Amino acid sequence: MVLSKIEMNLSEPVVRAALRDAQKMHRLVAGLYGLPRQEASLVYRVQVQGQRVNLYLYAGQPIGRSRVLPWMFLAGERELSRWLASMQEEQLWSFDLLTMPFKKVPCGENRNSRRRVLRAQEERFAWLNRKAAQNGFMILDVQEFPGAKESALHPAERGGRLYLDSYRYSGMLQIKDVERFRLALQNGIGPGKSYGLGMLLLKE
């Protein structure tokens, strides 16, 4: 797994357009690898700091240097195999996660269902703790912050406009199952991974 960081300027029209439409951001990010997101084993996170837009990416391979556009700056890249191998049970990490806590609700008379964001904070925390247990860690301390309210525009035959209502979680976790935790880092947590959700950022 490779961690990469791309810096972009908010003054660039293409960047502003991608921030308004998560589907455009998805295409921009996938274009760095020349592969569909799942084939690239890609999860990512967008952070806006003043006039700078930081793009953090976990993927199964480095970014194709020839695919970095002139208004992008590749700020750093790190191969994470040794870091992943050094992880142990009971280790503590500070974490930051942007995700969409949800439940599935029936959609009409057919058997299909759709995701509906959880509105009660206690339900969201319960969802987050379940996801932690499924992914090999325990949350020791956490704060919740409003995330981005985004949308992605699909063709009409794929449902039209999709709305994303996310929450940001920051706190402390403890590893309980190393293998499942490594997979959580590689695969992301929760829905919306095509649109910049689910990347688990860690700091000692």
Order of alpha helices (4+ residues) and beta strands (2+ residues): beta-alpha-alpha-beta-beta-beta-alpha-beta-beta-beta-alpha-beta-beta-alpha-beta
